[in-house]
Amino acid sequence: MTPARPESPRPELVRPTGPATAPGLDAVGPGERTFSAERLRDALLPAAAFGRGLEADEGFAMAFESTHEQRRGRWSYCLESEADPAWLGPGAYRGTTASTYASWVDRTHAPPRGHIVVTQLLVSLRPAAARALHRVEQDILRHCPEFGSDMEAGTATERYRAEPLKGLGDEAFLEIQDIDYEGDTTTTYTAHVRVGGVLVQVISGEGTDRDATVRWAARLARDVRGDLYGISR
Protein backbone atom coordinates (compact mmCIF):
# COMPACT_ATOMS: atom_id res chain seq x y z
CA MET A 1 0.00 0.00 0.00
CA THR A 2 1.33 3.39 -0.96
CA PRO A 3 1.43 5.63 2.12
CA ALA A 4 -0.65 8.79 1.96
CA ARG A 5 1.42 11.84 1.25
CA PRO A 6 1.30 14.51 3.97
CA GLU A 7 -0.52 17.71 3.12
CA SER A 8 1.46 20.82 2.30
CA PRO A 9 1.88 23.19 5.23
CA ARG A 10 -0.93 25.71 5.44
CA PRO A 11 0.08 29.32 4.82
CA GLU A 12 0.44 31.93 7.50
CA LEU A 13 -2.56 34.25 7.28
CA VAL A 14 -1.90 37.93 7.90
CA ARG A 15 -4.61 39.12 10.24
CA PRO A 16 -5.65 42.64 9.21
CA THR A 17 -4.64 45.20 11.83
CA GLY A 18 -6.05 48.40 10.30
CA PRO A 19 -9.33 50.01 11.35
CA ALA A 20 -12.66 48.42 10.44
CA THR A 21 -13.78 51.77 9.04
CA ALA A 22 -13.27 53.74 5.82
CA PRO A 23 -14.49 57.19 4.71
CA GLY A 24 -17.11 57.42 2.00
CA LEU A 25 -17.49 59.78 -0.92
CA ASP A 26 -21.07 61.06 -0.86
CA ALA A 27 -20.08 64.09 1.20
CA VAL A 28 -17.41 65.19 -1.28
CA GLY A 29 -19.41 64.40 -4.41
CA PRO A 30 -17.75 61.77 -6.62
CA GLY A 31 -19.80 62.89 -9.61
CA GLU A 32 -20.60 60.44 -12.38
CA ARG A 33 -17.12 58.99 -12.73
CA THR A 34 -16.95 55.29 -13.62
CA PHE A 35 -14.02 52.91 -14.14
CA SER A 36 -13.01 50.31 -16.68
CA ALA A 37 -12.90 46.66 -15.68
CA GLU A 38 -9.11 46.66 -16.09
CA ARG A 39 -8.78 49.67 -13.79
CA LEU A 40 -10.87 47.88 -11.18
CA ARG A 41 -8.66 44.81 -11.43
CA ASP A 42 -5.58 46.94 -10.80
CA ALA A 43 -7.21 48.27 -7.62
CA LEU A 44 -7.75 44.84 -6.04
CA LEU A 45 -5.53 43.90 -3.11
CA PRO A 46 -2.55 41.60 -3.83
CA ALA A 47 -2.60 38.06 -2.45
CA ALA A 48 0.20 39.06 -0.04
CA ALA A 49 -2.28 41.34 1.76
CA PHE A 50 -4.03 38.24 3.11
CA GLY A 51 -1.12 36.00 4.02
CA ARG A 52 2.22 34.46 3.22
CA GLY A 53 2.32 31.58 0.79
CA LEU A 54 -0.95 32.50 -0.91
CA GLU A 55 -1.51 32.56 -4.64
CA ALA A 56 -3.85 34.84 -6.60
CA ASP A 57 -5.86 33.45 -9.47
CA GLU A 58 -6.10 35.36 -12.74
CA GLY A 59 -9.59 36.50 -11.80
CA PHE A 60 -11.73 38.32 -14.31
CA ALA A 61 -12.37 41.83 -15.57
CA MET A 62 -15.53 42.20 -17.62
CA ALA A 63 -18.85 43.93 -18.16
CA PHE A 64 -21.31 43.74 -15.27
CA GLU A 65 -25.05 43.21 -15.44
CA SER A 66 -27.71 42.56 -12.80
CA THR A 67 -31.28 42.34 -14.09
CA HIS A 68 -34.57 41.51 -12.42
CA GLU A 69 -34.65 38.18 -14.26
CA GLN A 70 -31.12 37.28 -13.16
CA ARG A 71 -31.92 38.05 -9.54
CA ARG A 72 -35.13 36.05 -9.77
CA GLY A 73 -33.15 33.07 -11.07
CA ARG A 74 -30.50 33.39 -8.35
CA TRP A 75 -33.12 33.44 -5.57
CA SER A 76 -35.63 31.05 -7.15
CA TYR A 77 -35.61 28.67 -4.15
CA CYS A 78 -36.82 31.54 -1.97
CA LEU A 79 -39.80 32.31 -4.21
CA GLU A 80 -43.17 30.74 -4.77
CA SER A 81 -43.53 29.24 -8.23
CA GLU A 82 -45.38 32.21 -9.68
CA ALA A 83 -44.02 34.93 -7.40
CA ASP A 84 -42.44 38.04 -8.90
CA PRO A 85 -41.93 40.24 -5.85
CA ALA A 86 -41.08 43.93 -6.00
CA TRP A 87 -38.23 43.50 -3.54
CA LEU A 88 -36.16 41.82 -6.26
CA GLY A 89 -35.84 45.34 -7.68
CA PRO A 90 -37.23 46.49 -11.01
CA GLY A 91 -34.04 47.86 -12.42
CA ALA A 92 -31.29 46.55 -14.66
CA TYR A 93 -27.87 47.68 -13.45
CA ARG A 94 -24.96 47.67 -15.90
CA GLY A 95 -21.33 48.65 -15.48
CA THR A 96 -17.98 46.90 -15.11
CA THR A 97 -16.58 44.44 -12.60
CA ALA A 98 -13.35 42.71 -11.57
CA SER A 99 -12.72 39.91 -9.11
CA THR A 100 -9.97 37.62 -7.86
CA TYR A 101 -9.38 35.23 -5.00
CA ALA A 102 -6.35 34.34 -2.91
CA SER A 103 -5.80 30.68 -2.10
CA TRP A 104 -3.29 28.20 -0.80
CA VAL A 105 -2.63 25.16 -2.95
CA ASP A 106 -1.91 21.69 -1.62
CA ARG A 107 0.40 20.28 -4.29
CA THR A 108 0.90 16.89 -2.60
CA HIS A 109 -2.33 15.73 -4.25
CA ALA A 110 -2.88 14.96 -7.92
CA PRO A 111 -4.39 17.14 -9.13
CA PRO A 112 -3.38 19.87 -6.65
CA ARG A 113 -6.16 21.01 -4.32
CA GLY A 114 -6.88 24.70 -4.03
CA HIS A 115 -8.30 26.20 -0.83
CA ILE A 116 -9.77 29.68 -1.24
CA VAL A 117 -8.95 32.01 1.67
CA VAL A 118 -10.66 35.20 0.52
CA THR A 119 -12.48 36.51 -2.57
CA GLN A 120 -12.66 40.19 -3.48
CA LEU A 121 -14.85 41.90 -6.06
CA LEU A 122 -15.38 45.45 -7.30
CA VAL A 123 -18.29 46.76 -9.39
CA SER A 124 -18.32 50.22 -10.98
CA LEU A 125 -21.71 51.84 -11.69
CA ARG A 126 -23.15 55.31 -11.80
CA PRO A 127 -23.48 56.43 -8.17
CA ALA A 128 -27.30 56.38 -8.24
CA ALA A 129 -27.29 52.86 -9.68
CA ALA A 130 -24.72 51.66 -7.13
CA ARG A 131 -26.86 53.07 -4.33
CA ALA A 132 -30.00 51.37 -5.67
CA LEU A 133 -28.39 47.97 -6.22
CA HIS A 134 -26.73 48.03 -2.80
CA ARG A 135 -30.15 48.48 -1.20
CA VAL A 136 -31.84 45.88 -3.42
CA GLU A 137 -29.29 43.32 -2.26
CA GLN A 138 -30.11 44.10 1.37
CA ASP A 139 -33.85 43.84 0.69
CA ILE A 140 -33.40 40.39 -0.84
CA LEU A 141 -31.62 39.12 2.26
CA ARG A 142 -34.36 40.50 4.52
CA HIS A 143 -37.04 38.72 2.48
CA CYS A 144 -35.12 35.44 2.13
CA PRO A 145 -33.99 34.56 5.66
CA GLU A 146 -34.37 30.78 5.22
CA PHE A 147 -35.23 28.30 2.47
CA GLY A 148 -34.34 24.85 1.17
CA SER A 149 -32.17 24.36 -1.92
CA ASP A 150 -31.24 21.28 -3.92
CA MET A 151 -27.78 19.78 -3.58
CA GLU A 152 -26.32 16.91 -5.60
CA ALA A 153 -27.20 14.38 -2.89
CA GLY A 154 -30.09 16.03 -1.08
CA THR A 155 -31.55 19.28 0.18
CA ALA A 156 -29.68 21.92 2.14
CA THR A 157 -31.14 24.64 4.32
CA GLU A 158 -29.84 28.12 3.52
CA ARG A 159 -30.12 30.94 6.07
CA TYR A 160 -29.26 34.58 5.46
CA ARG A 161 -29.15 37.74 7.50
CA ALA A 162 -27.83 41.24 6.92
CA GLU A 163 -26.29 43.36 9.67
CA PRO A 164 -25.41 47.06 9.20
CA LEU A 165 -21.76 48.07 9.40
CA LYS A 166 -21.18 51.55 10.79
CA GLY A 167 -18.46 53.92 9.62
CA LEU A 168 -17.59 51.89 6.56
CA GLY A 169 -17.82 53.68 3.21
CA ASP A 170 -20.98 55.56 2.33
CA GLU A 171 -23.06 52.58 3.48
CA ALA A 172 -22.25 48.98 4.29
CA PHE A 173 -23.67 45.75 5.60
CA LEU A 174 -22.44 42.28 6.48
CA GLU A 175 -24.12 39.30 4.80
CA ILE A 176 -24.03 36.14 6.91
CA GLN A 177 -24.83 32.90 5.10
CA ASP A 178 -25.31 29.58 6.89
CA ILE A 179 -25.72 26.43 4.79
CA ASP A 180 -26.89 23.40 6.80
CA TYR A 181 -26.48 20.06 5.03
CA GLU A 182 -27.01 16.82 6.93
CA GLY A 183 -26.29 18.53 10.24
CA ASP A 184 -23.05 20.16 9.07
CA THR A 185 -23.22 23.97 8.95
CA THR A 186 -20.90 26.15 6.89
CA THR A 187 -20.84 29.90 7.59
CA THR A 188 -19.64 32.49 5.08
CA TYR A 189 -19.28 36.23 5.68
CA THR A 190 -19.54 38.79 2.90
CA ALA A 191 -18.85 42.46 3.57
CA HIS A 192 -20.73 44.76 1.16
CA VAL A 193 -19.48 48.36 1.02
CA ARG A 194 -20.46 51.23 -1.27
CA VAL A 195 -17.86 53.91 -1.93
CA GLY A 196 -19.42 56.44 -4.30
CA GLY A 197 -20.27 54.47 -7.42
CA VAL A 198 -18.08 51.46 -6.59
CA LEU A 199 -19.47 48.41 -4.81
CA VAL A 200 -16.90 46.50 -2.76
CA GLN A 201 -17.33 42.88 -1.70
CA VAL A 202 -14.98 40.75 0.38
CA ILE A 203 -16.05 37.14 0.92
CA SER A 204 -14.54 34.96 3.64
CA GLY A 205 -13.01 31.60 2.83
CA GLU A 206 -11.04 28.92 4.59
CA GLY A 207 -9.48 30.04 7.86
CA THR A 208 -10.99 33.53 7.92
CA ASP A 209 -13.69 34.96 10.12
CA ARG A 210 -16.08 37.86 10.53
CA ASP A 211 -13.57 40.40 11.88
CA ALA A 212 -10.97 39.68 9.21
CA THR A 213 -13.58 39.93 6.45
CA VAL A 214 -14.75 43.35 7.63
CA ARG A 215 -11.23 44.72 8.13
CA TRP A 216 -10.05 43.55 4.72
CA ALA A 217 -13.14 45.16 3.18
CA ALA A 218 -12.30 48.39 4.99
CA ARG A 219 -8.77 48.34 3.59
CA LEU A 220 -10.05 47.72 0.06
CA ALA A 221 -12.64 50.50 0.47
CA ARG A 222 -9.91 52.93 1.56
CA ASP A 223 -7.86 51.97 -1.48
CA VAL A 224 -10.87 52.51 -3.76
CA ARG A 225 -11.29 56.02 -2.38
CA GLY A 226 -7.60 56.85 -2.67
CA ASP A 227 -6.39 54.90 -5.70
CA LEU A 228 -9.47 55.08 -7.93
CA TYR A 229 -11.03 58.40 -6.94
CA GLY A 230 -7.77 60.05 -5.90
CA ILE A 231 -9.18 61.30 -2.58
CA SER A 232 -6.96 60.33 0.35
CA ARG A 233 -8.29 62.61 3.05
C-alpha positions in Angstrom: 0.0 0.0 0.0 1.3 3.4 -1.0 1.4 5.6 2.1 -0.7 8.8 2.0 1.4 11.8 1.2 1.3 14.5 4.0 -0.5 17.7 3.1 1.5 20.8 2.3 1.9 23.2 5.2 -0.9 25.7 5.4 0.1 29.3 4.8 0.4 31.9 7.5 -2.6 34.3 7.3 -1.9 37.9 7.9 -4.6 39.1 10.2 -5.6 42.6 9.2 -4.6 45.2 11.8 -6.1 48.4 10.3 -9.3 50.0 11.3 -12.7 48.4 10.4 -13.8 51.8 9.0 -13.3 53.7 5.8 -14.5 57.2 4.7 -17.1 57.4 2.0 -17.5 59.8 -0.9 -21.1 61.1 -0.9 -20.1 64.1 1.2 -17.4 65.2 -1.3 -19.4 64.4 -4.4 -17.7 61.8 -6.6 -19.8 62.9 -9.6 -20.6 60.4 -12.4 -17.1 59.0 -12.7 -17.0 55.3 -13.6 -14.0 52.9 -14.1 -13.0 50.3 -16.7 -12.9 46.7 -15.7 -9.1 46.7 -16.1 -8.8 49.7 -13.8 -10.9 47.9 -11.2 -8.7 44.8 -11.4 -5.6 46.9 -10.8 -7.2 48.3 -7.6 -7.8 44.8 -6.0 -5.5 43.9 -3.1 -2.6 41.6 -3.8 -2.6 38.1 -2.4 0.2 39.1 0.0 -2.3 41.3 1.8 -4.0 38.2 3.1 -1.1 36.0 4.0 2.2 34.5 3.2 2.3 31.6 0.8 -0.9 32.5 -0.9 -1.5 32.6 -4.6 -3.9 34.8 -6.6 -5.9 33.5 -9.5 -6.1 35.4 -12.7 -9.6 36.5 -11.8 -11.7 38.3 -14.3 -12.4 41.8 -15.6 -15.5 42.2 -17.6 -18.8 43.9 -18.2 -21.3 43.7 -15.3 -25.0 43.2 -15.4 -27.7 42.6 -12.8 -31.3 42.3 -14.1 -34.6 41.5 -12.4 -34.6 38.2 -14.3 -31.1 37.3 -13.2 -31.9 38.1 -9.5 -35.1 36.0 -9.8 -33.1 33.1 -11.1 -30.5 33.4 -8.4 -33.1 33.4 -5.6 -35.6 31.0 -7.2 -35.6 28.7 -4.2 -36.8 31.5 -2.0 -39.8 32.3 -4.2 -43.2 30.7 -4.8 -43.5 29.2 -8.2 -45.4 32.2 -9.7 -44.0 34.9 -7.4 -42.4 38.0 -8.9 -41.9 40.2 -5.8 -41.1 43.9 -6.0 -38.2 43.5 -3.5 -36.2 41.8 -6.3 -35.8 45.3 -7.7 -37.2 46.5 -11.0 -34.0 47.9 -12.4 -31.3 46.6 -14.7 -27.9 47.7 -13.5 -25.0 47.7 -15.9 -21.3 48.7 -15.5 -18.0 46.9 -15.1 -16.6 44.4 -12.6 -13.4 42.7 -11.6 -12.7 39.9 -9.1 -10.0 37.6 -7.9 -9.4 35.2 -5.0 -6.3 34.3 -2.9 -5.8 30.7 -2.1 -3.3 28.2 -0.8 -2.6 25.2 -3.0 -1.9 21.7 -1.6 0.4 20.3 -4.3 0.9 16.9 -2.6 -2.3 15.7 -4.2 -2.9 15.0 -7.9 -4.4 17.1 -9.1 -3.4 19.9 -6.7 -6.2 21.0 -4.3 -6.9 24.7 -4.0 -8.3 26.2 -0.8 -9.8 29.7 -1.2 -9.0 32.0 1.7 -10.7 35.2 0.5 -12.5 36.5 -2.6 -12.7 40.2 -3.5 -14.9 41.9 -6.1 -15.4 45.5 -7.3 -18.3 46.8 -9.4 -18.3 50.2 -11.0 -21.7 51.8 -11.7 -23.1 55.3 -11.8 -23.5 56.4 -8.2 -27.3 56.4 -8.2 -27.3 52.9 -9.7 -24.7 51.7 -7.1 -26.9 53.1 -4.3 -30.0 51.4 -5.7 -28.4 48.0 -6.2 -26.7 48.0 -2.8 -30.1 48.5 -1.2 -31.8 45.9 -3.4 -29.3 43.3 -2.3 -30.1 44.1 1.4 -33.9 43.8 0.7 -33.4 40.4 -0.8 -31.6 39.1 2.3 -34.4 40.5 4.5 -37.0 38.7 2.5 -35.1 35.4 2.1 -34.0 34.6 5.7 -34.4 30.8 5.2 -35.2 28.3 2.5 -34.3 24.8 1.2 -32.2 24.4 -1.9 -31.2 21.3 -3.9 -27.8 19.8 -3.6 -26.3 16.9 -5.6 -27.2 14.4 -2.9 -30.1 16.0 -1.1 -31.5 19.3 0.2 -29.7 21.9 2.1 -31.1 24.6 4.3 -29.8 28.1 3.5 -30.1 30.9 6.1 -29.3 34.6 5.5 -29.2 37.7 7.5 -27.8 41.2 6.9 -26.3 43.4 9.7 -25.4 47.1 9.2 -21.8 48.1 9.4 -21.2 51.5 10.8 -18.5 53.9 9.6 -17.6 51.9 6.6 -17.8 53.7 3.2 -21.0 55.6 2.3 -23.1 52.6 3.5 -22.3 49.0 4.3 -23.7 45.8 5.6 -22.4 42.3 6.5 -24.1 39.3 4.8 -24.0 36.1 6.9 -24.8 32.9 5.1 -25.3 29.6 6.9 -25.7 26.4 4.8 -26.9 23.4 6.8 -26.5 20.1 5.0 -27.0 16.8 6.9 -26.3 18.5 10.2 -23.0 20.2 9.1 -23.2 24.0 8.9 -20.9 26.1 6.9 -20.8 29.9 7.6 -19.6 32.5 5.1 -19.3 36.2 5.7 -19.5 38.8 2.9 -18.9 42.5 3.6 -20.7 44.8 1.2 -19.5 48.4 1.0 -20.5 51.2 -1.3 -17.9 53.9 -1.9 -19.4 56.4 -4.3 -20.3 54.5 -7.4 -18.1 51.5 -6.6 -19.5 48.4 -4.8 -16.9 46.5 -2.8 -17.3 42.9 -1.7 -15.0 40.8 0.4 -16.0 37.1 0.9 -14.5 35.0 3.6 -13.0 31.6 2.8 -11.0 28.9 4.6 -9.5 30.0 7.9 -11.0 33.5 7.9 -13.7 35.0 10.1 -16.1 37.9 10.5 -13.6 40.4 11.9 -11.0 39.7 9.2 -13.6 39.9 6.4 -14.8 43.4 7.6 -11.2 44.7 8.1 -10.1 43.5 4.7 -13.1 45.2 3.2 -12.3 48.4 5.0 -8.8 48.3 3.6 -10.1 47.7 0.1 -12.6 50.5 0.5 -9.9 52.9 1.6 -7.9 52.0 -1.5 -10.9 52.5 -3.8 -11.3 56.0 -2.4 -7.6 56.9 -2.7 -6.4 54.9 -5.7 -9.5 55.1 -7.9 -11.0 58.4 -6.9 -7.8 60.0 -5.9 -9.2 61.3 -2.6 -7.0 60.3 0.3 -8.3 62.6 3.0 
